[in-house]
């Protein structure tokens, strides 16, 4: 696995260690697949680069703010693995269960690993999610954090980037992530609709018009 910084297709600025933005976007991690053996020096260096890139992605705050990076493994769930972590308490038990089932079905049917983290900085596991979730080129990390203004933030693995039009992520954030939307509807509605829209998009055939319609669940 290799990783590199990129300015797209990430949208927003999730959880810590903010970098300077240009045009409303923060640098993010794009994970590339490689045939290099896991124990090799290039692989170990790539893992270090991935951690550094993820630390840049995990950023929040206003244009002039600079927040410290966060790595709090103690905030990770205990016991059974879960693709949905809600440390902010935005979701009801029923909503979290439905999202988890949808995410698991998407991974089973498409191979795409959608991972959802609802946080309220600085209460976040931060970089600890990388190893917990095994973030790779087939992973989309969706961070919901109201401190970013737009609550919807995404880190898209390169294999997924090839499958989905990049404009989809910015249109999704513009549809369900604006401060006006989540303050009126609720953070949970933003999250539930975003997960549904991602699920719907990733199930569409690749081609002209793919993901042109943003279809949520609670509409």
N, C-alpha and C positions, 0 to 999 in steps of 0.2 A: 504494500500500500504506500502511495506517495501522496503528499499534500502540498498545496500551494495557495498563496493568498490570491484572492481575486475580488473584483468589485461587483460581480454579479454571478449568479442570479440572486444573491442574498437581498433581502428587503428588511429595512429597519436595523436595529442595533441591540440585540439581546444582551446577555447578562453581566459583563464586567470589563474592566480595563479598556476604556474607550479610546478609539483612535480618531484622528481628524477625519471628518466626513466631507465628501464632495457630492453635491446634488442629492443630499438626503440619504446617501448610502454609506455603509461602513464596510471595510474590507472583511472578507470571510474566507472560510476554508472550503476549498474544492478538493475532494479526495479522489485520487486517480488509482486505478488498479494496476498492479505490477506482478510480474512473475518472479520477482526477487524473493529468495528464501527469507522466511520470517526472522531467522536468527542472524542474517547478514548485517554488515555495517550500514549499507544503504537503507535497509529496512529500519534499523534502530534510529538512524538520523531522520528518516521520514516520520517516524512516530514522534520524535521530538518536534519536528516542524509542524506536525498536525496539532500537537498540544499548544504550540505557540500561536498557530493560526486560530485555533478555537478560542484562545484567550482574548484575541482581538474581536472575534465575533461576539463574544459574551460581553457586550458593552451596553450601558444605558446612560441617559442623562441628556441635558441640554447641550447646545452647540459649544458652550464655553466650559462645561463641566468635564472633569477628568476623575473617574472613579477607580478605585483599586480593584484588582482582580479578585475573584472569589473562588475558593476551593474548599467546600464544606461537605465532605463525604458523609458526615454524621446526619445530614438532612436527606440522604437517600433512603428509600423505603427499606424496611427490614423484612426479611423473609423472601417470599416468592417474587421472582422477577416481574416487572410490569413496564409496559411501553408508555404509560401515562403517569406522570408525577405532578401532583397538585399541592405544592407547599404553601400556596397562597390561599387555599380554601375557596377558590372561585366556583368550583363545580360541586353539585350535589352528588351523593353516592350513586344515584341512578344515572346522571349524566356521565360521570366518570366510567361507569360500567359499560354504557352504550358506546362511548368513544373507544374504550379498550377493545370491545368486540369488533367494532368497525375497523380499527387499526390492525387487529390480528387477521381479520378476513382479507384486508388489502394485501398484507404481506404474504398470506397463503396463496392468493390468486395471482399476484403480480411480481412478487419478490421484492417490492419496495418496502423499506422499513421506515414507516412514519413514527416518529417519537415526539411526544407532547409533554412540555414542561410549562406549568402555570406557576409563575413566581411573582414576587413583589420585592425587587431589589432593596436591600442586600440579602434578604432571606431567600437564598437559592443554593443548591449544591454546586452550581457553577461548573468548573472544569471537571469535577468528579463524574459528571454524566458521560463524558467521553468513553471512559473505560467501562462504566456500568452498562451502557447501551452498545458498546462496540461500534462506535460511529465509523462508517466506511463509505465507499462510493455509491452504495445503494440506499443510503440513509437520508431522510429529510428530518432535520431537527426543527421543530416548531416551538418557539418560545413565546408564551403570552405574558407580557409584562406591561402594565399601564404606565410605568415610568418612562417608556420610550415614546410616549405621545400616541403613536399608532401602536396598538397592542399586539399586532401580528408581526412576528419576526421569524425568518426562515434561513436555515443553512441547508443548501441543497447539494447532495453528493453528485459527482460528475456523471455517473451512469444515469441518474434521474434527470440531470440537466439535459442530456441528449434526447430524452423522451418527451419533455414538457417545454412548450414555448416559454421563453423567459418572461415575456410580458404577462403571463398568467399570474406570477407571484405578486407583481406590483398592482395588478388589477384586483386581485384577491384582497390585498391589504387595503386598497382604496374602497373596496365594497364593505368589508366587515370590520376593519381595524381602526377606523378613524376615532378620535376622541369623542366626537359628537355621537357616533354610533354606539360605542360601548357604554358611554355614560347614560344614554337613553334606554338601551336595550338590556344592558348588563354584560359584564365580562364573560359570563358563562355562555350567553347567546353568541357572542363573537367567536368564541372557541369552538362551540358545537357546529356553527355554520361553516367555519373555516375547515374543520376536519372533514365535513361532508363534501365540501367543494373540492378539496384535494382528492378525496376518494373517488368522486365522480370523474374528475379530470383524468386521473391515472388509469381509469378503466376504459377511456375512450381510445379508439384506434388512432395511431399516429398518422397525421396527414393534414390536409387543408381544413381549416375550421376547427381543429382540435382544441379543446378547452376554451372555446370562444365564449361559452356561456358559463357564468359563475353561478353554480346551483348549490345553495345551502340546504339545511334541513328544516330550520324553524322559520319558514316563510309561507 
